[in-house]
């Protein structure tokens, strides 16, 4: 890994007890802790945003609310999707 001036400094921060020390990456200019992004969480967030923007299932076309509802209903009634449904799922219980 290349050393970035923003990430290469390691600081020791004491916990509330004052005895346990953790290493935290800090920005050398601001001194604030650098938080790593969870790539899976970011990908889920992007997928949800696409759905809310009407870009699901096609990224190149923006669907209206009515078109999105129609797509979801069509997927729910699709025999291929229903055939792989978990047989133990009992929505009526």
Beta strands, then each sheet from edge to edge (+ up, - down):
strand 1: 10-14
strand 2: 21-25
sheet 1: 1+ 2-
end
